[in-house]
Amino acid sequence: MTGLPFIKMHGLGNDFVVLDARAGLARLSGAQVRAIADRREGVGCDQLIVVAAAEDARADVTMSILNADGGEVAACGNATRCVAAMLMEENGVDHAIIQTRAGLLEASDAGDGLVGVDMGQAQTDWKDIPLAVAADTLRLDVEAGPLSGPCAVGIGNPHAVFFVDDAESVDLETWGPIIENHEMFPERTNVEVAEVMGPNRIRMRVWERGVGITRACGTGACAALVAAHRREFSERWADVILDGGSLRIEWLKTGRVRMTGPVTFAFRGAIEKKLLGGEPA
């Protein structure tokens, strides 16, 4: 194949185009990222993932995460699990350490096609999420339409978790972008609507900043569990049911969050230079 090689992967339908830059790759422009992510004229993905040589000696690789709109974000749980699965298969091992802007994330083979990852410390202080002003993160004074009083959580990126009686009935297409761009969130925010179905079961739907509605969001599932436990709606672990399937989330007493779920290799291909408008910039 000619062109720029890639691997298409997904975690519960949260899909990625993974580029291997360990042998060198010029920086992609925002326009090029958007062209690749386009589902009609490009490859199509929620995020484009660039894997490069590790800067930290403890890590196997460095991972950069570019949203479909071309903007870079610090964390993506499902992408971390996908890249870990790729590395474990490549190296014949059962663990991997991935360097991200959110820190070093340790992943391991959980058996039966599942990959677990330690997503690090959950942030519950307003400065760390971050919020624009000092506020009680347990219940923010933020609302749009039927959504109000979210719990704010940081999992390497900001989340606003709204607890609702029926997650299916919420019009995320309308209210998601309004909350995403609310003045309370200087870096914008991911938006989750969560329906607690029991102490260990949560139904969640998500609007991801810079992407829109996605079938799954790993950091969003982590945020939903942390928020539910803080509100005393759930225990410290739960199965979070997303549009694309289920993730097992546990908020350890150390404050770290662990996520376990399936990974799928979809296909390999090559991106023609014409799609990129010539060479990467």
C-alpha positions as CSV (number, residue, x, y, z in Angstrom):
1,M,0.0,0.0,0.0
2,T,1.1,3.5,-0.7
3,G,0.3,6.6,1.4
4,L,0.3,7.0,5.2
5,P,-0.3,3.7,7.0
6,F,-2.9,3.5,9.8
7,I,-4.8,1.1,12.0
8,K,-8.5,1.5,12.6
9,M,-9.5,0.4,16.1
10,H,-12.4,1.0,18.5
11,G,-13.5,0.4,22.0
12,L,-17.2,-0.1,22.2
13,G,-17.7,1.9,19.0
14,N,-15.6,4.8,20.2
15,D,-13.4,4.7,17.1
16,F,-9.8,5.7,16.3
17,V,-7.4,6.1,13.4
18,V,-4.0,5.1,14.9
19,L,-0.9,6.5,13.2
20,D,2.5,5.0,14.1
21,A,5.1,7.9,14.2
22,R,7.8,5.9,16.0
23,A,9.8,5.9,12.7
24,G,9.0,9.6,12.1
25,L,6.0,11.5,11.0
26,A,5.6,15.2,10.2
27,R,3.1,17.1,12.3
28,L,-0.5,17.0,11.0
29,S,-2.4,20.2,10.6
30,G,-5.9,20.7,12.1
31,A,-7.3,20.6,8.5
32,Q,-5.6,17.3,7.8
33,V,-6.9,15.8,11.0
34,R,-10.4,16.9,10.1
35,A,-10.0,15.4,6.6
36,I,-9.0,12.0,8.0
37,A,-11.8,12.0,10.6
38,D,-14.5,12.9,8.1
39,R,-16.8,9.9,7.9
40,R,-17.9,10.5,4.3
41,E,-14.7,11.6,2.5
42,G,-12.0,10.4,4.9
43,V,-11.4,7.3,7.0
44,G,-13.8,8.4,9.8
45,C,-13.1,8.4,13.5
46,D,-13.9,10.1,16.8
47,Q,-10.2,10.7,17.5
48,L,-7.0,10.4,15.6
49,I,-4.2,8.9,17.7
50,V,-0.5,9.4,17.0
51,V,1.9,7.0,18.7
52,A,5.5,8.2,18.9
53,A,8.7,7.2,20.7
54,A,8.4,7.6,24.5
55,E,9.9,10.7,26.0
56,D,9.8,9.2,29.5
57,A,12.1,6.1,29.9
58,R,9.4,4.3,31.9
59,A,6.9,4.4,29.1
60,D,6.7,2.3,26.0
61,V,5.3,5.0,23.7
62,T,3.9,8.6,23.8
63,M,0.3,9.0,22.6
64,S,-1.2,12.2,21.3
65,I,-5.0,12.5,21.0
66,L,-6.6,14.7,18.3
67,N,-10.3,15.1,18.3
68,A,-12.3,15.0,15.1
69,D,-12.4,18.8,15.1
70,G,-8.6,18.9,15.0
71,G,-8.1,20.0,18.6
72,E,-5.7,18.1,20.9
73,V,-6.9,16.7,24.3
74,A,-5.0,15.2,27.2
75,A,-6.8,11.9,27.8
76,C,-8.9,9.2,26.2
77,G,-9.5,6.0,28.0
78,N,-10.7,3.9,25.1
79,A,-7.8,5.0,22.9
80,T,-5.4,4.2,25.7
81,R,-6.8,0.7,25.9
82,C,-6.6,0.3,22.1
83,V,-3.0,1.5,21.9
84,A,-2.1,-0.8,24.8
85,A,-3.7,-3.8,23.0
86,M,-1.7,-2.9,19.9
87,L,1.6,-2.8,21.8
88,M,0.9,-5.9,23.8
89,E,0.2,-7.9,20.6
90,E,3.3,-6.4,18.9
91,N,5.6,-7.2,21.8
92,G,4.1,-10.4,23.1
93,V,3.6,-9.1,26.6
94,D,0.6,-8.6,28.9
95,H,1.2,-5.0,30.0
96,A,2.1,-1.6,28.6
97,I,2.8,1.9,29.9
98,I,1.6,4.8,27.7
99,Q,2.7,8.4,28.2
100,T,0.0,11.0,27.7
101,R,-0.5,14.7,28.5
102,A,-2.5,13.4,31.5
103,G,0.5,11.4,32.7
104,L,1.8,7.8,32.5
105,L,-1.1,5.3,32.1
106,E,-0.5,1.6,32.9
107,A,-2.5,-0.9,31.0
108,S,-2.8,-4.7,31.2
109,D,-4.4,-7.7,29.5
110,A,-7.5,-8.6,31.6
111,G,-8.2,-11.8,29.6
112,D,-11.1,-12.7,27.3
113,G,-10.3,-9.8,24.9
114,L,-10.5,-7.2,27.7
115,V,-7.9,-4.5,28.5
116,G,-7.7,-2.7,31.8
117,V,-6.1,0.7,32.3
118,D,-5.3,2.8,35.4
119,M,-6.5,6.3,34.4
120,G,-4.8,8.0,37.4
121,Q,-6.3,10.2,40.0
122,A,-9.8,11.6,39.7
123,Q,-9.8,15.4,40.0
124,T,-12.6,16.8,42.2
125,D,-11.1,20.2,43.0
126,W,-12.4,23.1,40.9
127,K,-8.8,24.3,40.0
128,D,-7.8,20.9,38.7
129,I,-10.8,20.1,36.5
130,P,-10.6,23.1,35.7
131,L,-13.5,25.5,36.3
132,A,-13.6,29.2,35.6
133,V,-14.3,30.1,39.2
134,A,-14.3,28.5,42.6
135,A,-17.3,26.3,43.0
136,D,-18.7,23.2,44.7
137,T,-17.9,20.5,42.2
138,L,-20.4,18.2,43.7
139,R,-23.3,20.3,42.3
140,L,-22.5,23.1,39.9
141,D,-24.8,26.0,39.2
142,V,-25.0,25.1,35.5
143,E,-28.2,24.3,33.5
144,A,-29.5,24.0,30.0
145,G,-33.0,22.9,29.2
146,P,-33.9,19.8,31.4
147,L,-30.3,19.4,32.6
148,S,-29.1,21.1,35.8
149,G,-26.8,20.7,38.8
150,P,-24.0,18.5,37.3
151,C,-21.2,17.0,39.3
152,A,-17.8,18.1,37.8
153,V,-15.0,15.6,37.6
154,G,-11.6,15.7,35.9
155,I,-10.2,12.5,34.4
156,G,-7.3,14.1,32.5
157,N,-10.0,16.2,30.9
158,P,-13.1,18.0,32.2
159,H,-16.5,16.3,32.6
160,A,-20.0,17.6,33.7
161,V,-22.1,14.6,34.8
162,F,-25.9,15.2,35.0
163,F,-28.0,12.6,36.8
164,V,-31.3,12.0,35.1
165,D,-34.3,9.7,35.5
166,D,-34.1,8.5,31.8
167,A,-30.9,8.9,29.9
168,E,-32.5,7.8,26.7
169,S,-34.9,10.7,26.7
170,V,-32.4,13.5,26.9
171,D,-31.8,15.5,23.6
172,L,-28.0,15.5,23.8
173,E,-27.8,16.9,20.3
174,T,-29.4,20.1,21.5
175,W,-28.2,20.5,25.1
176,G,-24.7,18.9,24.8
177,P,-23.0,21.7,22.8
178,I,-24.6,24.4,25.0
179,I,-23.1,22.8,28.2
180,E,-19.8,22.0,26.4
181,N,-19.3,25.7,25.7
182,H,-20.7,27.0,29.1
183,E,-18.6,29.8,30.6
184,M,-18.0,27.7,33.7
185,F,-15.6,25.5,31.6
186,P,-12.6,27.5,30.3
187,E,-11.4,24.4,28.4
188,R,-14.9,23.4,27.4
189,T,-16.2,20.1,28.8
190,N,-17.5,16.6,28.0
191,V,-21.1,16.2,28.9
192,E,-22.6,13.0,30.4
193,V,-26.2,12.1,31.3
194,A,-26.3,9.3,33.8
195,E,-29.2,7.1,34.9
196,V,-28.3,5.2,38.1
197,M,-30.0,1.7,37.7
198,G,-28.5,0.2,40.9
199,P,-25.5,0.5,43.2
200,N,-23.3,-1.2,40.6
201,R,-25.0,-0.3,37.3
202,I,-25.2,3.1,35.5
203,R,-26.6,3.9,32.1
204,M,-24.7,6.7,30.5
205,R,-24.8,8.7,27.2
206,V,-22.2,11.3,26.3
207,W,-21.5,14.4,24.2
208,E,-17.8,14.7,23.7
209,R,-16.2,18.1,23.3
210,G,-14.8,18.6,19.9
211,V,-16.6,15.4,18.6
212,G,-20.3,15.3,19.5
213,I,-22.3,12.3,20.5
214,T,-20.2,9.1,20.6
215,R,-21.1,5.5,21.3
216,A,-18.7,5.3,24.2
217,C,-16.3,7.5,26.2
218,G,-13.9,5.9,28.7
219,T,-13.0,9.0,30.7
220,G,-16.7,9.8,30.7
221,A,-17.6,6.5,32.2
222,C,-14.9,7.0,34.8
223,A,-16.3,10.4,35.6
224,A,-19.9,9.1,35.9
225,L,-18.9,6.4,38.4
226,V,-16.8,9.0,40.5
227,A,-19.7,11.4,40.4
228,A,-22.3,8.7,41.3
229,H,-20.2,7.6,44.3
230,R,-19.6,11.2,45.5
231,R,-23.4,11.8,45.4
232,E,-23.9,8.4,47.3
233,F,-25.8,6.9,44.4
234,S,-23.4,4.0,43.8
235,E,-20.7,1.9,45.3
236,R,-17.0,2.4,44.3
237,W,-17.4,0.2,41.3
238,A,-20.1,-0.2,38.6
239,D,-20.7,-1.5,35.1
240,V,-21.3,1.7,33.1
241,I,-23.6,0.9,30.1
242,L,-22.9,3.1,27.1
243,D,-24.4,3.1,23.6
244,G,-21.7,0.8,22.4
245,G,-21.5,-1.6,25.3
246,S,-20.3,-1.9,28.9
247,L,-17.2,-0.8,30.8
248,R,-16.3,-1.9,34.3
249,I,-15.2,1.1,36.3
250,E,-13.7,1.1,39.8
251,W,-12.7,4.2,41.9
252,L,-10.0,2.9,44.2
253,K,-9.7,4.2,47.8
254,T,-6.3,5.6,46.7
255,G,-8.3,8.0,44.4
256,R,-7.2,6.3,41.2
257,V,-9.7,5.1,38.7
258,R,-9.4,1.8,36.8
259,M,-11.3,1.0,33.6
260,T,-11.7,-2.4,31.9
261,G,-13.4,-3.2,28.6
262,P,-13.1,-4.7,25.1
263,V,-10.9,-3.6,22.3
264,T,-11.4,-4.3,18.6
265,F,-8.9,-4.2,15.7
266,A,-11.1,-3.2,12.7
267,F,-8.7,-2.9,9.7
268,R,-5.5,-1.5,8.3
269,G,-5.1,0.8,5.4
270,A,-3.2,3.8,4.0
271,I,-4.3,7.4,3.6
272,E,-3.6,8.8,0.2
273,K,-1.7,12.0,0.0
274,K,-4.5,13.6,-2.0
275,L,-6.7,13.4,1.1
276,L,-4.1,15.3,3.1
277,G,-3.7,18.0,0.5
278,G,-0.1,16.8,-0.2
279,E,2.5,16.0,2.5
280,P,1.7,16.3,6.2
281,A,2.5,19.9,7.4
